[in-house]
Amino acid sequence: MNARSTSSRRPLIRTAAPAVAAVLGLLPLTACGGDAGADDGRVDVVASFYPMEFLAEEIGGEHVDVTGLTSPGVEPHDLELAPKQVGMLSDADLVVYLKGLQPAVDEAVEQAEAEHVAEATAYTSLEKHGGHAGHDHGGEEAHGHEDGHAHEEGGGHAGHDHATEGGGDPHVWLDPVRYAEIAEGVGKQLAQADPEHEKAYRENTEDLVGRLKTLDDDFRTGLEGRKTDTFVTTHAAFGYLADRYGLHEESLSGVDPASGSISAAHIKELHEIVKEDDVSTVFFASRASDDAADTLAQDLNLRTGVLSSLESVEDTGTQDYLSVMRQNLQALRTALDTQ
């Protein structure tokens, strides 16, 4: 019986509705912020948070129905799942997530035993970030690794690691090169889940990887001629970006944005670094200001700015990963005084 039943049956529907709703509330429903589980011929994809949603939507195109577990404006690190969201993972044709960022998602994915899973860290290398390493600034230019991956544990305040199971910084999507590697892995998993549209997924993956390569080129050229390599953030989310482009991130807190109080000794250290490295700007995340960042800026007469970690995008109708990353590039160009 449904909403299109005959008018003679409508009183019965209204009478029974509370009881039906109570029963349905106990079941692992398959809708949350989308039409996951709908029998419309599309591949039902559940993505853990925005960067994974973006990949699934761009690569899947018209052949997928993507539902995100993390609503815009919600802190992904602290996400708690409702029972119906856990049920969605079991019913999904493909789950796309990043292990180590959201403990609740990790646990639910393990319990769900979905047939097809694209786990982001399986497709790229991870590094450790979050420990201050003085002024031996990180990045490709400092280390000269052939693979382009820096291995310095720099970029922030020591002692706070919100990291993957293997100890790596999970904010890997902020490096366009590594993000492209993840895109290729997601494309292959989509093709396995839906072989009928393998060609479309391959072409869409190639197109997205090409756009990410252009973004990488834009960062490289856009950051040339800078007067300083150092930038300051509220938490150390930008270690991969700093590594990729020869920058040095300093942060008030560590990789975990809720990593605890900030010591007076660390604040003093930041004061010295800001002066020595000619830092002009303190960045905070786009979702909220930060009292400690504001205080540091006032004490040292610095500007404040926004550098989005892209864990969430508020208005996906006008913004996406690529546009917000270019906003980040412009913010860095201004802060680093590029010529």
Helices and strands as residue ranges (DSSP letters): G 7-9, H 10-24, E 43-47, H 50-60, G 61-63, E 64-68, G 76-78, H 83-91, E 94-97, H 103-112, E 117-119, G 120-122, H 140-143, G 172-174, H 176-193, G 195-197, H 198-222, E 230-235, H 239-244, E 248-253, H 264-276, E 281-284, H 291-300, E 303-306, H 321-335
